[in-house]
């Protein structure tokens, strides 16, 4: 099942109300209902469109959650648990599937596999012990896929996909405390404020410095 609070009030989950902004769940809608699969993530694409990434399927929610529709996109491809999805400046969506590979798609299109070069690595990810996050970076022109172990002292690797070349690149952090637990593209007014922010294991928020000298792990 899925649950949504009253619009603009995250503390109001009173489902007895019936106005357009009232809290709503999959069990009390007039249109959307519940998907027949385990929900791993929900992504708000726009004010009128949302995606439900399930364990082995994907659904598109269109319109008001109370009276809209829930339409199937795929019954064979699901999404990983957490926030394994991002959107580029053209509106295309990128997500890590529940089996590991990464796909690209438009909201109404069919998922297109883009991670063939590293599928043998991604298919071995233990999702029960890994924090999966994705973020699009306009400055770099590609998306970051971060895979942080729940064990904070365990070394790991992350990946970056370059839109121009279609290539995948592996990223390492020398210190396990720098591994991301969340990522967010901050769109500030100043050029220096438009950066991908990384919430790290050690509690600090960091960003990549373009002008810093390369410091690769040995």
C-alpha positions in Angstrom: 0.0 0.0 0.0 1.0 3.7 -0.3 0.1 6.7 1.9 0.2 10.4 1.3 -0.3 13.3 3.7 -2.6 16.3 3.2 -1.1 18.6 0.6 1.4 21.0 2.2 0.9 19.4 5.6 3.2 16.4 6.2 1.6 15.8 9.7 -2.0 15.4 8.5 -2.9 11.7 7.7 -6.6 12.0 8.5 -8.1 9.8 5.7 -11.7 10.5 6.7 -11.5 13.9 4.9 -12.6 13.9 1.2 -11.6 17.3 -0.1 -9.0 17.6 -3.0 -6.1 18.3 -0.7 -6.9 15.7 1.9 -4.6 12.8 2.9 -5.0 9.7 0.7 -3.9 6.1 0.6 -4.1 3.3 -1.9 -7.0 1.8 -0.1 -9.3 4.8 -0.2 -8.9 6.3 -3.7 -11.5 6.5 -6.4 -9.0 5.9 -9.2 -5.4 4.9 -8.5 -5.7 2.0 -6.0 -2.8 -0.2 -5.0 -0.2 -1.7 -7.3 -0.1 -5.5 -7.2 3.6 -5.6 -6.2 5.9 -4.5 -3.3 6.6 -0.7 -3.6 10.4 0.0 -3.3 10.3 3.7 -4.1 8.0 6.6 -5.2 9.3 9.4 -7.4 7.5 12.7 -8.1 8.2 13.5 -11.7 6.0 16.6 -11.9 2.9 18.1 -10.2 0.7 15.7 -12.2 2.8 12.7 -12.6 4.5 10.2 -10.3 6.3 6.9 -10.6 6.0 3.8 -8.3 9.1 1.6 -8.6 8.1 -1.8 -7.4 10.1 -5.0 -6.8 9.5 -6.3 -10.3 7.3 -3.7 -12.0 6.8 0.0 -12.6 3.6 2.0 -12.4 2.8 5.6 -13.5 0.4 7.7 -11.3 -1.3 10.4 -13.4 -3.5 13.2 -12.0 -4.9 13.6 -8.5 -3.9 10.6 -6.3 -7.4 10.4 -5.1 -9.2 10.3 -8.5 -6.3 9.8 -11.0 -5.1 6.6 -12.6 -2.4 4.1 -12.0 -1.0 2.6 -15.2 1.5 -0.1 -15.8 4.8 0.8 -17.5 6.6 -2.6 -17.0 5.8 -5.9 -15.5 9.3 -7.3 -15.8 11.6 -4.5 -14.7 11.4 -3.1 -11.1 13.4 -0.5 -9.2 15.9 -0.8 -6.3 14.8 0.2 -2.8 15.4 3.8 -1.6 16.1 6.7 -4.0 17.6 5.0 -7.0 16.3 7.4 -9.6 17.1 10.8 -11.1 16.0 13.1 -14.0 18.1 15.0 -16.5 17.5 18.5 -17.9 15.5 17.1 -20.9 13.1 15.1 -18.7 14.6 11.6 -19.2 14.6 9.4 -16.1 17.5 7.2 -15.0 17.1 4.4 -12.4 18.8 1.4 -10.9 16.6 -1.7 -11.3 15.9 -4.2 -8.6 18.2 -6.7 -10.3 21.1 -4.2 -10.6 21.3 -2.8 -14.1 20.6 0.9 -14.8 17.9 2.0 -17.3 16.9 5.3 -19.0 13.3 6.1 -20.0 10.8 8.8 -20.6 7.7 8.9 -18.3 5.6 7.2 -20.9 8.2 5.1 -22.6 9.8 1.7 -22.2 13.0 1.4 -20.1 16.2 1.3 -22.1 19.3 -0.5 -20.7 22.4 1.7 -20.5 24.7 -0.2 -18.1 25.8 -3.1 -20.2 29.4 -2.3 -19.6 29.2 -2.8 -15.8 26.2 -5.1 -15.4 28.4 -7.9 -14.1 29.3 -5.6 -11.2 25.9 -4.2 -10.5 24.2 -7.6 -10.5 26.3 -8.6 -7.4 25.0 -5.6 -5.3 23.4 -6.7 -2.0 20.5 -4.3 -1.7 19.7 -5.3 1.8 23.1 -3.9 2.9 23.6 -1.0 0.5 22.3 2.6 0.3 21.5 3.3 -3.3 21.3 6.9 -4.5 21.3 8.6 -7.9 21.6 12.2 -8.9 22.0 14.1 -12.2 24.7 16.7 -12.5 24.2 19.4 -15.2 27.8 20.7 -14.7 29.3 17.3 -15.6 26.6 16.2 -18.0 25.9 12.8 -16.5 24.5 10.9 -13.6 26.1 9.6 -10.4 25.2 6.2 -9.0 26.4 5.9 -5.4 26.4 2.5 -3.6 27.3 3.0 0.1 27.4 -0.1 2.4 25.5 0.1 5.6 28.7 -1.0 7.3 30.3 2.5 7.5 33.9 1.1 7.6 33.6 -1.0 4.4 35.3 0.3 1.3 33.2 0.5 -1.8 33.1 2.0 -5.3 30.6 4.3 -7.0 29.8 5.0 -10.7 29.4 7.9 -13.0 27.7 7.8 -16.4 28.7 10.3 -19.0 25.9 11.4 -21.4 28.2 12.5 -24.1 30.2 9.3 -24.5 27.8 6.8 -22.9 30.7 5.5 -20.8 30.7 4.4 -17.2 33.5 5.5 -14.8 34.3 4.1 -11.3 34.7 6.5 -8.4 36.4 5.8 -5.1 36.7 7.7 -1.8 39.9 7.2 0.1 38.0 7.5 3.4 34.9 5.4 4.1 33.5 8.4 6.0 33.2 10.2 2.7 30.8 7.6 1.1 27.4 9.2 0.3 24.3 8.5 2.3 22.4 11.0 0.2 23.0 13.2 -2.9 21.2 16.4 -3.9 21.6 18.7 -6.9 21.5 22.2 -5.4 20.4 24.9 -7.9 21.7 28.2 -6.4 21.8 31.7 -7.9 25.6 31.9 -8.0 27.7 29.7 -10.3 29.6 28.4 -7.3 26.3 27.4 -5.6 25.1 25.2 -8.4 26.7 21.9 -7.3 26.0 18.3 -6.5 25.9 18.1 -2.7 26.9 14.9 -1.0 25.8 13.9 2.5 28.6 11.7 3.8 28.9 8.9 6.3 30.7 11.1 8.8 27.9 13.7 8.9 29.6 16.3 6.6 28.0 17.7 3.4 30.6 17.9 0.7 30.9 18.7 -3.0 33.4 18.0 -5.8 35.9 20.8 -6.4 36.5 21.1 -10.2 39.8 22.8 -9.8 41.3 20.4 -7.3 44.3 18.3 -8.3 43.5 14.6 -9.0 44.0 12.5 -5.8 43.4 8.9 -6.9 43.5 6.1 -4.3 46.5 3.8 -4.4 
